[in-house]
Amino acid sequence: MEMFDELISTTIKPDGTVEERRVTEDALKAEAMQEACGMFLTAERKFRKLNANPDRVTDPRLNVEWWDALDLVYRAEKTVWIGRAHV
């Protein structure tokens, strides 16, 4: 076994006890996918809120926010799909 083949997660609980666990590559991928999905949901909710506002077309500030939110949804969704391809 190589020196750095595995990761170990160490957690110190409030009572002072130490908990160690080995972190597998699958666990890291699952955690990354969970984070990517969370980012996608946040971006989608923000976009839907802006999209529901009819002033998004006439108010220049809202229009820029709408386009930025749409871009965030695109990036987040792309991250999710790329992550799914590697799982």
Residue pairs with C-beta under 8 A, 6 or more apart in sequence:
6 22
6 23
7 22
7 23
7 28
8 20
8 21
8 22
8 23
9 20
9 21
9 22
9 23
10 18
10 19
10 20
11 18
11 19
11 20
12 18
12 19
13 19
29 83
29 86
29 87
32 83
33 80
33 83
33 84
33 87
36 76
36 79
36 80
36 83
37 80
39 76
39 79
40 73
40 76
40 77
40 79
40 80
42 76
43 69
43 72
43 73
43 75
43 76
44 73
44 76
46 69
46 72
47 66
47 69
47 70
47 72
47 73
50 56
50 62
50 65
50 66
50 69
51 66
51 69
53 62
55 62
56 62
56 63
56 65
56 66
57 63
